[in-house]
Protein backbone atom coordinates (compact mmCIF):
# COMPACT_ATOMS: atom_id res chain seq x y z
CA UNK A 1 0.00 0.00 0.00
CA UNK A 2 1.60 3.22 -1.08
CA UNK A 3 -0.96 5.40 -2.83
CA UNK A 4 -2.78 7.67 -0.41
CA UNK A 5 -5.15 10.52 -1.21
CA UNK A 6 -6.54 13.07 1.24
CA UNK A 7 -9.31 15.24 -0.21
CA UNK A 8 -10.69 18.27 1.60
CA UNK A 9 -14.03 19.84 0.74
CA UNK A 10 -16.08 22.86 1.78
CA UNK A 11 -16.54 26.56 1.15
CA UNK A 12 -14.10 28.87 2.96
CA UNK A 13 -16.64 31.71 2.70
CA UNK A 14 -19.11 29.75 4.85
CA UNK A 15 -17.22 29.86 8.13
CA UNK A 16 -16.47 26.46 9.65
CA UNK A 17 -17.85 24.64 6.62
CA UNK A 18 -14.53 25.49 4.93
CA UNK A 19 -12.51 23.37 7.34
CA UNK A 20 -11.60 20.91 4.57
CA UNK A 21 -9.52 23.61 2.87
CA UNK A 22 -7.79 24.57 6.11
CA UNK A 23 -7.11 20.91 6.87
CA UNK A 24 -5.32 20.44 3.54
CA UNK A 25 -3.28 23.62 4.19
CA UNK A 26 -2.21 22.28 7.59
CA UNK A 27 -1.41 18.81 6.24
CA UNK A 28 0.88 20.41 3.64
CA UNK A 29 3.13 21.36 6.56
CA UNK A 30 3.21 17.84 7.99
CA UNK A 31 5.95 15.33 7.06
CA UNK A 32 3.52 12.85 5.50
CA UNK A 33 5.82 11.47 2.83
CA UNK A 34 5.72 11.40 -0.95
CA UNK A 35 3.01 8.73 -1.20
CA UNK A 36 0.37 11.13 0.14
CA UNK A 37 -1.51 13.27 -2.38
CA UNK A 38 -3.40 16.27 -0.95
CA UNK A 39 -6.31 17.87 -2.83
CA UNK A 40 -9.05 20.41 -2.23
CA UNK A 41 -12.28 20.29 -4.26
CA UNK A 42 -14.34 23.08 -2.68
CA UNK A 43 -18.01 22.21 -2.94
CA UNK A 44 -17.45 20.28 -6.19
CA UNK A 45 -17.48 16.84 -4.61
CA UNK A 46 -18.16 15.18 -7.96
CA UNK A 47 -14.46 15.87 -8.72
CA UNK A 48 -13.44 13.69 -5.78
CA UNK A 49 -13.39 10.59 -7.94
CA UNK A 50 -10.46 11.91 -9.96
CA UNK A 51 -8.34 12.02 -6.79
CA UNK A 52 -9.38 8.60 -5.50
CA UNK A 53 -8.72 6.43 -8.57
CA UNK A 54 -6.04 3.80 -8.04
CA UNK A 55 -5.53 4.77 -4.40
CA UNK A 56 -5.00 2.18 -1.69
CA UNK A 57 -6.19 4.44 1.14
CA UNK A 58 -8.19 7.65 0.93
CA UNK A 59 -9.56 10.25 3.33
CA UNK A 60 -12.37 12.64 2.44
CA UNK A 61 -12.73 15.44 4.99
CA UNK A 62 -14.81 18.57 5.42
CA UNK A 63 -17.41 20.45 7.36
CA UNK A 64 -20.98 19.25 7.28
CA UNK A 65 -23.92 20.33 9.41
CA UNK A 66 -25.74 17.12 10.32
CA UNK A 67 -27.54 18.48 13.35
CA UNK A 68 -25.00 17.19 15.87
CA UNK A 69 -23.00 19.15 18.39
CA UNK A 70 -20.65 21.80 17.06
CA UNK A 71 -17.08 20.52 16.92
CA UNK A 72 -18.05 16.86 16.69
CA UNK A 73 -16.04 14.74 14.25
CA UNK A 74 -17.75 11.78 12.61
CA UNK A 75 -15.21 9.15 11.47
CA UNK A 76 -17.02 6.94 8.99
CA UNK A 77 -15.96 4.07 6.79
CA UNK A 78 -17.71 3.47 3.46
CA UNK A 79 -20.46 1.15 4.79
CA UNK A 80 -21.42 3.74 7.44
CA UNK A 81 -21.48 6.49 4.81
CA UNK A 82 -23.62 4.38 2.48
CA UNK A 83 -26.03 3.65 5.33
CA UNK A 84 -26.51 7.40 5.91
CA UNK A 85 -26.09 8.65 2.32
CA UNK A 86 -29.80 8.99 1.50
CA UNK A 87 -30.54 11.16 4.53
CA UNK A 88 -27.35 13.19 4.10
CA UNK A 89 -28.01 13.66 0.39
CA UNK A 90 -31.44 15.13 1.06
CA UNK A 91 -29.84 17.75 3.32
CA UNK A 92 -26.71 18.53 1.29
CA UNK A 93 -26.28 18.83 -2.46
CA UNK A 94 -22.52 18.32 -2.06
CA UNK A 95 -22.99 15.04 -0.20
CA UNK A 96 -25.49 13.90 -2.81
CA UNK A 97 -22.81 14.50 -5.48
CA UNK A 98 -20.22 12.65 -3.38
CA UNK A 99 -22.58 9.72 -2.87
CA UNK A 100 -23.21 9.41 -6.61
CA UNK A 101 -19.48 9.69 -7.34
CA UNK A 102 -18.53 6.98 -4.83
CA UNK A 103 -21.32 4.70 -6.07
CA UNK A 104 -20.08 5.09 -9.64
CA UNK A 105 -16.53 4.36 -8.55
CA UNK A 106 -17.66 1.23 -6.73
CA UNK A 107 -19.57 0.00 -9.80
CA UNK A 108 -16.57 0.61 -12.07
CA UNK A 109 -14.10 -0.99 -9.64
CA UNK A 110 -12.11 2.17 -8.90
CA UNK A 111 -13.24 2.83 -5.31
CA UNK A 112 -10.36 2.54 -2.83
CA UNK A 113 -10.72 -0.54 -0.65
CA UNK A 114 -9.83 1.53 2.40
CA UNK A 115 -11.77 4.80 2.71
CA UNK A 116 -12.24 7.11 5.68
CA UNK A 117 -14.66 10.04 5.81
CA UNK A 118 -14.12 12.76 8.41
CA UNK A 119 -17.25 14.90 8.67
CA UNK A 120 -16.90 17.79 11.11
CA UNK A 121 -19.88 19.61 12.61
CA UNK A 122 -19.53 23.41 12.26
CA UNK A 123 -20.09 26.06 14.89
CA UNK A 124 -20.51 29.03 12.53
CA UNK A 125 -21.67 28.71 8.92
CA UNK A 126 -21.14 32.18 7.50
CA UNK A 127 -18.25 34.55 6.92
CA UNK A 128 -14.58 33.95 6.16
CA UNK A 129 -12.45 32.07 8.69
CA UNK A 130 -13.06 29.55 11.43
CA UNK A 131 -14.54 29.79 14.89
CA UNK A 132 -12.16 29.23 17.84
CA UNK A 133 -13.80 25.83 18.45
CA UNK A 134 -12.90 24.65 14.95
CA UNK A 135 -9.22 25.40 15.51
CA UNK A 136 -9.27 22.61 18.09
CA UNK A 137 -11.26 20.38 15.74
CA UNK A 138 -8.68 21.01 13.02
CA UNK A 139 -5.84 19.83 15.26
CA UNK A 140 -7.86 16.78 16.25
CA UNK A 141 -8.58 15.95 12.59
CA UNK A 142 -4.85 16.16 11.75
CA UNK A 143 -4.13 13.77 14.62
CA UNK A 144 -6.85 11.33 13.44
CA UNK A 145 -5.42 11.29 9.91
CA UNK A 146 -1.85 10.83 11.14
CA UNK A 147 -3.01 8.02 13.44
CA UNK A 148 -4.71 6.20 10.54
CA UNK A 149 -1.58 6.58 8.40
CA UNK A 150 0.65 5.37 11.25
CA UNK A 151 -1.56 2.31 11.97
CA UNK A 152 -1.32 1.31 8.32
CA UNK A 153 2.47 1.60 8.37
CA UNK A 154 2.41 4.64 6.08
CA UNK A 155 3.86 7.16 8.52
CA UNK A 156 7.02 6.74 10.60
CA UNK A 157 6.58 6.93 14.36
CA UNK A 158 8.69 10.09 14.59
CA UNK A 159 6.32 11.91 12.20
CA UNK A 160 3.29 10.51 14.03
CA UNK A 161 4.50 11.68 17.44
CA UNK A 162 5.63 15.08 16.16
CA UNK A 163 3.23 17.86 17.14
CA UNK A 164 3.81 20.42 14.42
CA UNK A 165 3.44 24.14 14.90
CA UNK A 166 1.39 25.25 11.92
CA UNK A 167 2.36 28.63 10.51
CA UNK A 168 -0.79 29.67 8.71
CA UNK A 169 -2.40 33.08 8.77
CA UNK A 170 -5.72 31.35 8.17
CA UNK A 171 -5.42 29.65 11.57
CA UNK A 172 -5.33 33.05 13.21
CA UNK A 173 -8.44 34.15 11.31
CA UNK A 174 -11.64 33.75 13.26
CA UNK A 175 -15.22 34.63 12.44
ABEGO torsion letter per residue (X at the ends): XABBBBBBBEBAAAEAAAAAAAAAAAAAABBAEAABBBBBAEABAAAAAAAABGBABBBBBBBBBAGBBBGBBBBBBAAAAAAAAAAAAAABAAAAAAAAAAAAAAAAGABBABBBBBBBBBABABEBEBBAAAAAAAAAAAAAAAAAAAAAGABBAAAAABBBBBBBAAAABBX
